[in-house]
Amino acid sequence: MKRLKFCLLFFLIFLMACSSNTPKSTNKLEDNNNESSQTVTRNYGDTSKEKQLSSGDSKKDKVSSEENITEKIKNYIISGQENKPEAQKIKWSKTFLNTVDIKGLYKQYIANGGHIDDLESFASYMTLNAPVQRDWKNLFSKDLYDTYGEKVVRLEHLKDDLYQAYIVKEGLEIPYVVVSARTGYFHG
């Protein structure tokens, strides 16, 4: 029986010791909770400022993207497709690429659900949707002459924006290259 009383006494002392620490730990938890809520409030305030800053930054990035898109897309089309097989590359004449309204097409691309800074997708979009330049025949004739020293004597429409260009060789008019009126890219 003495053992039982001793165990009960030990158990009561243990419970009292634990209960006397409970308020202290509760206070610590409350203090920690207060600090946490202040931290959260402070962090929330900082986060909203960060969000404002980052939204400002994203606007700057977007504007920057629009301003740099001309340079980016030209670099991509002319020399940025090394990882693609030749048949899958998007091809433009440098002359035609310099005359197309890239910024306008980019805004149209984004408005139609295009992804910002997805150069490959934008290049494809641009290739399909760029308007045909009014003076494309003159631009192409100059390109062909500058590249091969040949003069275009006739253009025959094939389909869509593709034309067969003819030159004169040894007194005969012969088909020489096929050209895209949209991109100015030609191949023979």
C-alpha positions in Angstrom: 0.0 0.0 0.0 2.9 2.3 0.8 4.1 1.7 -2.7 0.8 2.7 -4.2 0.7 5.9 -2.1 4.3 6.7 -3.1 3.4 6.1 -6.8 0.3 8.3 -6.5 2.3 11.0 -4.8 5.0 10.8 -7.5 2.4 11.0 -10.2 0.7 14.0 -8.6 4.0 15.8 -8.3 4.7 15.0 -11.9 1.3 16.3 -13.0 1.8 19.5 -10.9 5.2 20.1 -12.4 3.8 19.6 -15.9 0.8 21.8 -15.2 3.0 24.6 -13.8 5.0 24.5 -17.0 1.9 24.6 -19.2 1.1 28.2 -18.7 4.7 29.1 -19.4 4.7 27.1 -22.6 1.3 28.4 -23.5 2.6 31.9 -22.9 5.6 31.1 -25.1 3.3 29.7 -27.8 1.1 32.7 -27.5 4.2 34.9 -27.7 5.4 32.9 -30.6 2.0 33.1 -32.2 2.0 36.9 -31.8 5.5 37.1 -33.2 4.4 34.8 -36.1 1.3 36.9 -36.8 3.4 40.0 -36.8 5.9 38.3 -39.0 3.2 37.2 -41.3 1.7 40.7 -41.3 5.2 42.1 -41.9 5.8 39.5 -44.6 2.4 40.1 -46.1 3.1 43.8 -46.3 6.5 43.1 -47.8 5.0 40.5 -50.2 2.4 43.0 -51.4 5.2 45.5 -52.0 7.2 42.7 -53.7 4.1 41.9 -55.8 3.7 45.5 -56.7 7.4 45.7 -57.6 7.4 42.4 -59.5 4.2 43.4 -61.4 6.0 46.6 -62.3 9.0 44.5 -63.2 6.9 42.2 -65.3 5.5 45.2 -67.1 9.0 46.4 -67.7 9.9 42.9 -68.9 6.9 42.8 -71.2 7.8 46.2 -72.6 11.4 45.2 -72.8 10.3 42.0 -74.6 8.3 44.0 -77.1 11.2 46.4 -77.6 13.7 43.6 -78.0 11.5 41.2 -80.0 12.7 42.5 -83.3 16.3 41.7 -82.5 15.5 38.4 -80.8 13.4 37.1 -83.6 15.8 38.1 -86.3 18.6 36.4 -84.4 16.5 33.3 -83.9 15.4 33.0 -87.6 18.8 33.8 -89.1 21.1 31.9 -86.7 19.2 30.4 -83.8 17.8 27.2 -85.1 21.0 25.1 -85.1 19.3 22.2 -83.3 16.7 21.7 -86.1 17.1 19.8 -89.3 17.4 22.0 -92.4 13.9 21.0 -93.6 12.3 22.1 -90.3 14.0 25.5 -90.1 11.9 28.7 -90.5 13.5 30.6 -93.3 13.3 34.3 -94.3 15.2 36.5 -96.6 17.2 39.0 -94.5 15.8 41.8 -96.7 12.2 40.7 -96.1 12.9 40.2 -92.4 14.1 43.8 -92.2 10.9 45.2 -93.8 8.3 43.3 -91.9 6.5 45.0 -88.9 7.8 42.5 -86.2 6.5 44.5 -83.2 3.0 44.8 -84.7 2.9 41.0 -85.5 4.2 40.3 -81.9 1.4 42.3 -80.4 -1.1 40.4 -82.6 0.5 37.1 -81.6 0.2 37.9 -77.9 -3.4 39.1 -78.3 -4.2 35.8 -80.0 -3.0 33.8 -77.1 0.7 33.5 -78.0 3.3 33.0 -75.2 5.7 35.8 -74.3 9.2 35.1 -75.4 8.4 31.8 -77.2 10.5 32.6 -80.2 9.9 29.4 -82.1 6.2 29.7 -81.8 6.3 33.4 -82.7 8.5 32.8 -85.7 6.0 30.2 -87.0 3.1 32.6 -86.4 5.0 35.4 -88.1 5.8 33.2 -91.1 2.1 32.3 -91.6 0.6 35.7 -90.8 3.0 38.4 -92.0 1.5 40.5 -94.7 3.0 40.2 -98.2 4.9 43.4 -98.8 3.7 45.5 -101.7 7.1 45.6 -103.3 8.0 42.0 -102.6 8.7 41.4 -106.3 11.4 44.1 -106.4 12.8 43.0 -103.0 13.1 39.4 -104.3 14.6 40.4 -107.7 17.3 42.4 -105.9 18.0 39.5 -103.5 18.3 37.0 -106.3 20.6 39.3 -108.3 22.7 40.1 -105.2 23.0 36.3 -104.4 23.3 34.7 -107.9 23.8 37.6 -110.3 20.6 36.5 -112.2 17.7 38.7 -113.3 14.1 37.6 -112.8 12.2 37.8 -116.1 8.9 36.3 -115.0 7.1 35.1 -111.9 4.4 32.4 -112.0 2.0 31.9 -109.2 2.1 28.3 -107.9 -0.1 28.3 -104.7 -0.7 30.3 -101.6 2.3 32.7 -101.4 4.7 30.6 -103.6 5.9 31.7 -107.0 8.2 30.2 -109.6 10.8 32.6 -110.7 12.2 32.4 -114.2 15.5 33.7 -115.6 17.0 33.6 -119.1 19.9 31.2 -119.7 21.4 30.7 -123.1 18.5 32.6 -124.7 15.9 30.4 -123.0 13.5 31.3 -120.2 13.9 28.6 -117.5 12.5 28.1 -114.1 15.2 29.0 -111.6 13.9 29.2 -108.0 10.7 29.1 -106.0 10.1 32.1 -103.7 7.7 32.9 -100.9 6.1 36.3 -101.5 5.6 36.5 -97.7 9.1 35.7 -96.5 11.3 36.2 -99.5 13.0 32.9 -98.9 13.8 31.2 -102.2 15.3 27.9 -103.2 16.0 26.1 -106.4 
